[in-house]
Amino acid sequence: MGMTMSEKILARASGQPDVKAGEIVWVKVDIAMMHDLLGPWLVDGGFRRLGGKLFDKDKVVVVSDHCTPPATVQQADILKFTRDWARQKELPYYYEYEGPCHQVIVEHGHVRPGRLILGTDSHTCMAGGLGAFATGIGSTEMIGVLLTGETWLKVPETIKVVWDGKLPQGVYSKDLVLKTIKEIGHAGATYQTIEFSGSAIRGLSMDERLVLSNMAVEAGAKTGLIQPDETVADFLRSKGVLEELDMIKSDDDASFIKTLHFNASDLEPQVACPHEVDNVHPVSAVEGKAVDQVYLGSCTNGRLEDLRIAAQILKGKKVSKNIRCLVVPASQHIWMQANKEGILDILTEAGCFVNMPSCGACGGFTSGVIGAGEVVMSSSNRNFRGRMGSPRGEVFLGSPATVAATAIEGIITDPRKYLPKEVRV
C-alpha cells in the first residue's frame, strides 16, 4: 500500500521508511514559527525554566503581526517583549510590520515542499499550498519544540478533495474552499489532512492555492496540502530558493479516508453566513443584505491577485456612501507591488481606506473592528461570533470580487455583473 503526502512527509521527519495514518511518531521540526500574541511573551517563562537554549536559531522564525500597529499599551508591551527576545536570542529571522506570519514565511522562502512546519497559529496550515506539512500548535507545546527541535504527532488520515473543470469568470478559489467546507462541515475533517487535487486545482495560481490551504483548518483539518509542481517551483525561484525541491505527491495506491469530487464549471460565487464557516450559500441566496463595512485583506485574500481583482471591479466607480471599505494588503511586499501597479490609487480613488499589513480587524485586534449590530462582508477566513469585534455583529465571508461588488452597492452583490462573462483559462 502506498503513502499519502502527509504520510511521506511525516515518515521523513521521523526518520522512518514509512508510516501509516493513526500511528504516533516522534518528528524533527524544520521550521518553528511564532507570532507576537502567542509567542515569546507566553513561552519565555517555561523556556527559561527548562534550560533556555534554542535547538537551532536558524530554524526559529518570529513574526510580529497580531499587535501591529499596537492599539493599546498592552499590545505595545507585547511587541517590545517579542522584539527584545528575538534580539537577545540573536535570531536571524525576526519580522515586524511586514504582515501576517503565514504570508511572511512564504514570501521569505521558509516554506518548501516536504518540510514540517509548526507554528503558534491555527492558520499555519497555509504553507500546505506549497506542499509542506504545516500545522498549528499551542504555546506550551512550542516550548518543547524550541528546546529540542522535536515533538510527537499522530499521522492524520487524509480526505482527498478533487476539483475538476474550469472556474467560470467571477468565481475564485475562495468559492472553491467555501463550497468544500460546506460539504465537509466545520468539524468534519478534525485531525485529518485535506488534500486538494484535480484539474481545477492545478490551474490555480500560487496566490489562489494559498487560499485553499489557509482555510483547511475551518473544516477542522490538521493541514491542507496541494501537490507541488512547476507553479510552486517558479514561485520559490522568484524568492531566491534555487535548491532542488522535493516534489512530493501521494502514491496512486495511497489510502484515503474518503474522496470528494466537484465540478468547478458548475460553481457560482459562494458566501459563508454568520456564524459558522460552513453556513455557506450561493451569493444569489443572500443578495441584497445590507452591510456597514467591507474588508478586503488578511492572510487569506489580501494578496496581489486579490487586490487586482478588486481594482478591476472598482475602477472608475465609487464605494457606497453608506459603508466603509477597508483594504489590508497581506504583506508590505504586496503593498509595494500594488502601489507600483497603481492598484492602491484605484482603490483609494474609489473611496477605500488602505491600512498597513497586519492581522488587524480580521481577528478583532486593531484597525476596523465592528460594533454591535454592524454587518461586514469580508474576504478573511472566519465569521465566528465576535471574530471581528462585537459578538453582536455579523460577519459574511466571500471572495475579493464579491467584497468589491458589495462595496459598490452597499449590499451583498453577485460580482459577475461587474465582470466579463467569458470562462477563465
C-alpha positions as a Python dict, from the first residue, in 0.01 Angstrom:
ca = {
    (1, 'M'): (0, 0, 0),
    (2, 'G'): (134, 342, -97),
    (3, 'M'): (155, 655, 118),
    (4, 'T'): (-24, 989, 113),
    (5, 'M'): (162, 1319, 108),
    (6, 'S'): (113, 1354, 485),
    (7, 'E'): (248, 1006, 550),
    (8, 'K'): (553, 1066, 332),
    (9, 'I'): (641, 1397, 496),
    (10, 'L'): (600, 1260, 848),
    (11, 'A'): (793, 946, 759),
    (12, 'R'): (1086, 1165, 652),
    (13, 'A'): (1054, 1384, 961),
    (14, 'S'): (1054, 1076, 1187),
    (15, 'G'): (1343, 906, 1008),
    (16, 'Q'): (1132, 605, 912),
    (17, 'P'): (1087, 445, 569),
    (18, 'D'): (710, 454, 604),
    (19, 'V'): (434, 545, 846),
    (20, 'K'): (58, 494, 839),
    (21, 'A'): (-239, 704, 945),
    (22, 'G'): (-316, 663, 1314),
    (23, 'E'): (44, 600, 1422),
    (24, 'I'): (212, 823, 1679),
    (25, 'V'): (552, 939, 1553),
    (26, 'W'): (834, 1143, 1703),
    (27, 'V'): (937, 1402, 1444),
    (28, 'K'): (1210, 1657, 1382),
    (29, 'V'): (1079, 2005, 1301),
    (30, 'D'): (1214, 2201, 1001),
    (31, 'I'): (1066, 2540, 1097),
    (32, 'A'): (927, 2656, 1433),
    (33, 'M'): (725, 2972, 1381),
    (34, 'M'): (582, 3202, 1649),
    (35, 'H'): (392, 3528, 1627),
    (36, 'D'): (381, 3805, 1885),
    (37, 'L'): (50, 3722, 2052),
    (38, 'L'): (120, 3352, 2119),
    (39, 'G'): (498, 3362, 2103),
    (40, 'P'): (790, 3473, 2321),
    (41, 'W'): (594, 3660, 2586),
    (42, 'L'): (398, 3341, 2660),
    (43, 'V'): (670, 3078, 2614),
    (44, 'D'): (965, 3257, 2774),
    (45, 'G'): (896, 3163, 3138),
    (46, 'G'): (874, 2788, 3078),
    (47, 'F'): (1150, 2804, 2817),
    (48, 'R'): (1396, 2957, 3069),
    (49, 'R'): (1296, 2719, 3349),
    (50, 'L'): (1379, 2423, 3124),
    (51, 'G'): (1718, 2548, 3014),
    (52, 'G'): (1654, 2838, 2782),
    (53, 'K'): (1868, 2723, 2489),
    (54, 'L'): (1727, 2713, 2137),
    (55, 'F'): (1771, 2386, 1948),
    (56, 'D'): (1868, 2577, 1630),
    (57, 'K'): (1815, 2951, 1595),
    (58, 'D'): (1826, 2919, 1215),
    (59, 'K'): (1506, 2712, 1229),
    (60, 'V'): (1312, 2954, 1450),
    (61, 'V'): (1108, 3229, 1284),
    (62, 'V'): (929, 3501, 1481),
    (63, 'V'): (679, 3738, 1319),
    (64, 'S'): (509, 4029, 1495),
    (65, 'D'): (176, 4073, 1321),
    (66, 'H'): (-122, 4049, 1556),
    (67, 'C'): (-38, 4360, 1760),
    (68, 'T'): (96, 4575, 1476),
    (69, 'P'): (49, 4862, 1494),
    (70, 'P'): (-24, 4850, 1869),
    (71, 'A'): (-363, 4995, 1964),
    (72, 'T'): (-315, 4956, 2340),
    (73, 'V'): (-30, 4978, 2589),
    (74, 'Q'): (-52, 4602, 2642),
    (75, 'Q'): (-5, 4540, 2270),
    (76, 'A'): (293, 4774, 2266),
    (77, 'D'): (442, 4587, 2562),
    (78, 'I'): (394, 4253, 2383),
    (79, 'L'): (567, 4388, 2074),
    (80, 'K'): (859, 4521, 2276),
    (81, 'F'): (900, 4190, 2460),
    (82, 'T'): (891, 3997, 2133),
    (83, 'R'): (1140, 4230, 1965),
    (84, 'D'): (1379, 4220, 2261),
    (85, 'W'): (1352, 3841, 2290),
    (86, 'A'): (1442, 3795, 1924),
    (87, 'R'): (1741, 4025, 1963),
    (88, 'Q'): (1862, 3854, 2279),
    (89, 'K'): (1841, 3515, 2110),
    (90, 'E'): (2019, 3659, 1803),
    (91, 'L'): (1751, 3523, 1574),
    (92, 'P'): (1833, 3580, 1208),
    (93, 'Y'): (1465, 3562, 1116),
    (94, 'Y'): (1258, 3819, 1302),
    (95, 'Y'): (997, 4015, 1105),
    (96, 'E'): (788, 4308, 1225),
    (97, 'Y'): (534, 4529, 1046),
    (98, 'E'): (564, 4307, 736),
    (99, 'G'): (221, 4142, 752),
    (100, 'P'): (56, 3822, 880),
    (101, 'C'): (303, 3549, 972),
    (102, 'H'): (167, 3292, 726),
    (103, 'Q'): (227, 3521, 430),
    (104, 'V'): (563, 3641, 561),
    (105, 'I'): (716, 3294, 600),
    (106, 'V'): (603, 3203, 247),
    (107, 'E'): (743, 3523, 95),
    (108, 'H'): (1078, 3485, 268),
    (109, 'G'): (1131, 3130, 143),
    (110, 'H'): (1097, 2947, 476),
    (111, 'V'): (833, 2717, 326),
    (112, 'R'): (948, 2437, 94),
    (113, 'P'): (776, 2120, -29),
    (114, 'G'): (820, 1829, 211),
    (115, 'R'): (907, 2039, 515),
    (116, 'L'): (745, 2003, 857),
    (117, 'I'): (643, 2345, 985),
    (118, 'L'): (483, 2406, 1325),
    (119, 'G'): (352, 2745, 1433),
    (120, 'T'): (160, 2901, 1719),
    (121, 'D'): (-139, 2980, 1499),
    (122, 'S'): (-409, 2761, 1353),
    (123, 'H'): (-364, 2906, 1004),
    (124, 'T'): (-6, 2783, 986),
    (125, 'C'): (-162, 2519, 759),
    (126, 'M'): (-147, 2777, 477),
    (127, 'A'): (205, 2658, 398),
    (128, 'G'): (47, 2336, 269),
    (129, 'G'): (-20, 2522, -54),
    (130, 'L'): (348, 2467, -132),
    (131, 'G'): (343, 2101, -31),
    (132, 'A'): (466, 2139, 327),
    (133, 'F'): (305, 1965, 625),
    (134, 'A'): (226, 2274, 831),
    (135, 'T'): (2, 2291, 1134),
    (136, 'G'): (-67, 2494, 1446),
    (137, 'I'): (42, 2401, 1796),
    (138, 'G'): (-7, 2561, 2138),
    (139, 'S'): (244, 2788, 2306),
    (140, 'T'): (318, 2526, 2574),
    (141, 'E'): (399, 2265, 2310),
    (142, 'M'): (618, 2519, 2134),
    (143, 'I'): (841, 2537, 2442),
    (144, 'G'): (940, 2175, 2389),
    (145, 'V'): (999, 2234, 2018),
    (146, 'L'): (1222, 2535, 2088),
    (147, 'L'): (1432, 2333, 2332),
    (148, 'T'): (1462, 2007, 2140),
    (149, 'G'): (1353, 2065, 1781),
    (150, 'E'): (1124, 1763, 1815),
    (151, 'T'): (770, 1671, 1911),
    (152, 'W'): (517, 1394, 1857),
    (153, 'L'): (234, 1390, 1609),
    (154, 'K'): (-37, 1145, 1518),
    (155, 'V'): (-23, 1070, 1147),
    (156, 'P'): (-354, 1202, 1012),
    (157, 'E'): (-592, 1030, 777),
    (158, 'T'): (-645, 1214, 451),
    (159, 'I'): (-959, 1336, 276),
    (160, 'K'): (-895, 1374, -96),
    (161, 'V'): (-1086, 1665, -250),
    (162, 'V'): (-1093, 1663, -629),
    (163, 'W'): (-1198, 1975, -820),
    (164, 'D'): (-1208, 1928, -1196),
    (165, 'G'): (-1333, 2158, -1470),
    (166, 'K'): (-1271, 2530, -1528),
    (167, 'L'): (-1367, 2812, -1297),
    (168, 'P'): (-1617, 3049, -1461),
    (169, 'Q'): (-1543, 3419, -1467),
    (170, 'G'): (-1621, 3576, -1130),
    (171, 'V'): (-1559, 3252, -938),
    (172, 'Y'): (-1236, 3201, -746),
    (173, 'S'): (-1053, 2971, -508),
    (174, 'K'): (-1237, 3131, -214),
    (175, 'D'): (-1558, 3000, -364),
    (176, 'L'): (-1400, 2655, -410),
    (177, 'V'): (-1293, 2631, -49),
    (178, 'L'): (-1620, 2764, 94),
    (179, 'K'): (-1812, 2505, -107),
    (180, 'T'): (-1569, 2236, 14),
    (181, 'I'): (-1613, 2338, 378),
    (182, 'K'): (-1991, 2334, 338),
    (183, 'E'): (-1976, 1973, 220),
    (184, 'I'): (-1725, 1855, 483),
    (185, 'G'): (-1861, 2061, 774),
    (186, 'H'): (-1678, 2289, 1014),
    (187, 'A'): (-1551, 1990, 1216),
    (188, 'G'): (-1578, 1719, 951),
    (189, 'A'): (-1202, 1694, 892),
    (190, 'T'): (-1088, 1717, 1254),
    (191, 'Y'): (-727, 1592, 1286),
    (192, 'Q'): (-727, 1492, 921),
    (193, 'T'): (-545, 1622, 616),
    (194, 'I'): (-740, 1771, 328),
    (195, 'E'): (-553, 1709, 4),
    (196, 'F'): (-676, 1928, -282),
    (197, 'S'): (-632, 1790, -633),
    (198, 'G'): (-784, 1787, -980),
    (199, 'S'): (-751, 1989, -1299),
    (200, 'A'): (-912, 2300, -1146),
    (201, 'I'): (-658, 2299, -861),
    (202, 'R'): (-363, 2250, -1096),
    (203, 'G'): (-483, 2551, -1292),
    (204, 'L'): (-474, 2782, -990),
    (205, 'S'): (-202, 3040, -935),
    (206, 'M'): (13, 3034, -622),
    (207, 'D'): (-193, 3317, -473),
    (208, 'E'): (-515, 3117, -513),
    (209, 'R'): (-370, 2788, -389),
    (210, 'L'): (-274, 2951, -61),
    (211, 'V'): (-641, 3039, -3),
    (212, 'L'): (-735, 2669, -6),
    (213, 'S'): (-463, 2557, 234),
    (214, 'N'): (-522, 2855, 463),
    (215, 'M'): (-887, 2766, 515),
    (216, 'A'): (-846, 2389, 552),
    (217, 'V'): (-850, 2438, 928),
    (218, 'E'): (-1201, 2583, 900),
    (219, 'A'): (-1315, 2225, 838),
    (220, 'G'): (-1111, 2114, 1140),
    (221, 'A'): (-821, 1984, 930),
    (222, 'K'): (-471, 1939, 1068),
    (223, 'T'): (-332, 2069, 740),
    (224, 'G'): (-433, 2132, 379),
    (225, 'L'): (-200, 2001, 111),
    (226, 'I'): (-160, 2059, -260),
    (227, 'Q'): (86, 1858, -467),
    (228, 'P'): (380, 2085, -558),
    (229, 'D'): (453, 2141, -927),
    (230, 'E'): (618, 2396, -1155),
    (231, 'T'): (389, 2670, -1024),
    (232, 'V'): (542, 2617, -680),
    (233, 'A'): (895, 2583, -820),
    (234, 'D'): (860, 2907, -1018),
    (235, 'F'): (728, 3088, -712),
    (236, 'L'): (1015, 2971, -492),
    (237, 'R'): (1272, 3059, -757),
    (238, 'S'): (1127, 3411, -757),
    (239, 'K'): (1201, 3418, -383),
    (240, 'G'): (1561, 3312, -432),
    (241, 'V'): (1514, 2943, -347),
    (242, 'L'): (1731, 2765, -605),
    (243, 'E'): (1785, 2429, -436),
    (244, 'E'): (1638, 2108, -569),
    (245, 'L'): (1288, 2065, -432),
    (246, 'D'): (1117, 1753, -300),
    (247, 'M'): (815, 1745, -532),
    (248, 'I'): (626, 1508, -307),
    (249, 'K'): (297, 1352, -409),
    (250, 'S'): (60, 1083, -287),
    (251, 'D'): (109, 738, -437),
    (252, 'D'): (-155, 611, -676),
    (253, 'D'): (-241, 332, -432),
    (254, 'A'): (-241, 552, -122),
    (255, 'S'): (-532, 507, 119),
    (256, 'F'): (-776, 796, 168),
    (257, 'I'): (-1049, 800, 430),
    (258, 'K'): (-1283, 948, 167),
    (259, 'T'): (-1272, 1114, -174),
    (260, 'L'): (-1499, 1403, -273),
    (261, 'H'): (-1549, 1509, -634),
    (262, 'F'): (-1664, 1853, -752),
    (263, 'N'): (-1707, 2026, -1089),
    (264, 'A'): (-1568, 2378, -1084),
    (265, 'S'): (-1751, 2465, -1405),
    (266, 'D'): (-2085, 2448, -1221),
    (267, 'L'): (-1980, 2669, -931),
    (268, 'E'): (-2115, 3017, -864),
    (269, 'P'): (-1987, 3269, -608),
    (270, 'Q'): (-2033, 3145, -252),
    (271, 'V'): (-2093, 3331, 75),
    (272, 'A'): (-2041, 3199, 429),
    (273, 'C'): (-2313, 3343, 652),
    (274, 'P'): (-2298, 3406, 1029),
    (275, 'H'): (-2186, 3248, 1249),
    (276, 'E'): (-2012, 2939, 1107),
    (277, 'V'): (-1778, 2900, 811),
    (278, 'D'): (-1978, 2601, 685),
    (279, 'N'): (-2301, 2803, 674),
    (280, 'V'): (-2240, 2854, 304),
    (281, 'H'): (-2490, 2956, 36),
    (282, 'P'): (-2472, 3074, -325),
    (283, 'V'): (-2446, 3451, -342),
    (284, 'S'): (-2789, 3455, -511),
    (285, 'A'): (-2944, 3332, -185),
    (286, 'V'): (-2814, 3627, 20),
    (287, 'E'): (-2802, 3909, -234),
    (288, 'G'): (-2944, 4235, -106),
    (289, 'K'): (-2832, 4201, 256),
    (290, 'A'): (-2722, 4547, 371),
    (291, 'V'): (-2370, 4582, 515),
    (292, 'D'): (-2193, 4850, 714),
    (293, 'Q'): (-1839, 4760, 619),
    (294, 'V'): (-1643, 4556, 367),
    (295, 'Y'): (-1298, 4419, 442),
    (296, 'L'): (-1056, 4323, 167),
    (297, 'G'): (-742, 4161, 301),
    (298, 'S'): (-599, 3916, 556),
    (299, 'C'): (-362, 3622, 513),
    (300, 'T'): (-643, 3453, 321),
    (301, 'N'): (-724, 3702, 46),
    (302, 'G'): (-501, 4007, 68),
    (303, 'R'): (-251, 3904, -199),
    (304, 'L'): (-169, 4088, -520),
    (305, 'E'): (-416, 3898, -738),
    (306, 'D'): (-692, 3972, -487),
    (307, 'L'): (-618, 4344, -498),
    (308, 'R'): (-605, 4336, -878),
    (309, 'I'): (-949, 4174, -892),
    (310, 'A'): (-1093, 4436, -659),
    (311, 'A'): (-934, 4717, -859),
    (312, 'Q'): (-1077, 4576, -1182),
    (313, 'I'): (-1427, 4595, -1034),
    (314, 'L'): (-1388, 4928, -854),
    (315, 'K'): (-1200, 5122, -1122),
    (316, 'G'): (-1397, 5431, -1216),
    (317, 'K'): (-1665, 5356, -956),
    (318, 'K'): (-1731, 5469, -600),
    (319, 'V'): (-1783, 5286, -275),
    (320, 'S'): (-2137, 5323, -147),
    (321, 'K'): (-2168, 5629, 75),
    (322, 'N'): (-2344, 5414, 335),
    (323, 'I'): (-2046, 5188, 413),
    (324, 'R'): (-1674, 5174, 493),
    (325, 'C'): (-1434, 4983, 267),
    (326, 'L'): (-1109, 4874, 434),
    (327, 'V'): (-821, 4730, 233),
    (328, 'V'): (-537, 4547, 410),
    (329, 'P'): (-265, 4403, 183),
    (330, 'A'): (-132, 4068, 306),
    (331, 'S'): (225, 4197, 336),
    (332, 'Q'): (442, 4503, 298),
    (333, 'H'): (588, 4345, -16),
    (334, 'I'): (240, 4314, -167),
    (335, 'W'): (157, 4670, -59),
    (336, 'M'): (461, 4795, -251),
    (337, 'Q'): (377, 4590, -561),
    (338, 'A'): (17, 4712, -557),
    (339, 'N'): (139, 5068, -519),
    (340, 'K'): (375, 5037, -817),
    (341, 'E'): (92, 4897, -1033),
    (342, 'G'): (-138, 5184, -941),
    (343, 'I'): (-382, 4949, -769),
    (344, 'L'): (-385, 5144, -445),
    (345, 'D'): (-461, 5465, -637),
    (346, 'I'): (-762, 5298, -800),
    (347, 'L'): (-889, 5169, -466),
    (348, 'T'): (-842, 5497, -278),
    (349, 'E'): (-999, 5699, -559),
    (350, 'A'): (-1300, 5468, -532),
    (351, 'G'): (-1328, 5555, -163),
    (352, 'C'): (-1142, 5269, 4),
    (353, 'F'): (-919, 5316, 306),
    (354, 'V'): (-587, 5130, 278),
    (355, 'N'): (-442, 5012, 609),
    (356, 'M'): (-96, 4872, 681),
    (357, 'P'): (-40, 4495, 653),
    (358, 'S'): (-128, 4319, 979),
    (359, 'C'): (-381, 4079, 1128),
    (360, 'G'): (-586, 4387, 1214),
    (361, 'A'): (-962, 4362, 1219),
    (362, 'C'): (-963, 4002, 1088),
    (363, 'G'): (-907, 3876, 1442),
    (364, 'G'): (-1068, 4172, 1614),
    (365, 'F'): (-737, 4330, 1717),
    (366, 'T'): (-693, 4671, 1551),
    (367, 'S'): (-795, 4898, 1266),
    (368, 'G'): (-1154, 4833, 1172),
    (369, 'V'): (-1331, 4612, 1426),
    (370, 'I'): (-1710, 4621, 1410),
    (371, 'G'): (-1960, 4729, 1673),
    (372, 'A'): (-2286, 4583, 1798),
    (373, 'G'): (-2542, 4539, 1521),
    (374, 'E'): (-2291, 4605, 1242),
    (375, 'V'): (-2257, 4376, 939),
    (376, 'V'): (-1936, 4318, 745),
    (377, 'M'): (-1862, 4139, 418),
    (378, 'S'): (-1504, 4015, 447),
    (379, 'S'): (-1251, 3825, 238),
    (380, 'S'): (-1095, 3682, 555),
    (381, 'N'): (-1125, 3326, 690),
    (382, 'R'): (-1357, 3323, 993),
    (383, 'N'): (-1700, 3452, 1082),
    (384, 'F'): (-1741, 3322, 1436),
    (385, 'R'): (-1949, 3532, 1672),
    (386, 'G'): (-1724, 3815, 1792),
    (387, 'R'): (-1444, 3729, 1549),
    (388, 'M'): (-1411, 4081, 1407),
    (389, 'G'): (-1526, 4279, 1709),
    (390, 'S'): (-1861, 4283, 1882),
    (391, 'P'): (-2030, 3947, 1947),
    (392, 'R'): (-2347, 4122, 1837),
    (393, 'G'): (-2204, 4193, 1494),
    (394, 'E'): (-2236, 3973, 1186),
    (395, 'V'): (-1959, 3858, 951),
    (396, 'F'): (-2018, 3728, 599),
    (397, 'L'): (-1729, 3576, 402),
    (398, 'G'): (-1674, 3588, 27),
    (399, 'S'): (-1417, 3630, -246),
    (400, 'P'): (-1238, 3960, -311),
    (401, 'A'): (-1464, 4003, -614),
    (402, 'T'): (-1776, 3963, -401),
    (403, 'V'): (-1632, 4205, -146),
    (404, 'A'): (-1558, 4466, -415),
    (405, 'A'): (-1901, 4437, -576),
    (406, 'T'): (-2063, 4465, -234),
    (407, 'A'): (-1858, 4779, -166),
    (408, 'I'): (-2011, 4948, -470),
    (409, 'E'): (-2372, 4871, -388),
    (410, 'G'): (-2364, 4862, -7),
    (411, 'I'): (-2549, 4532, -14),
    (412, 'I'): (-2422, 4178, -76),
    (413, 'T'): (-2381, 4161, -451),
    (414, 'D'): (-2300, 3899, -715),
    (415, 'P'): (-1965, 4012, -860),
    (416, 'R'): (-2035, 3863, -1203),
    (417, 'K'): (-2244, 4163, -1301),
    (418, 'Y'): (-1924, 4371, -1291),
    (419, 'L'): (-1706, 4124, -1484),
    (420, 'P'): (-1690, 3984, -1840),
    (421, 'K'): (-1874, 3657, -1886),
    (422, 'E'): (-1601, 3452, -2056),
    (423, 'V'): (-1458, 3144, -1881),
    (424, 'R'): (-1118, 3182, -1718),
    (425, 'V'): (-834, 2970, -1857),
}
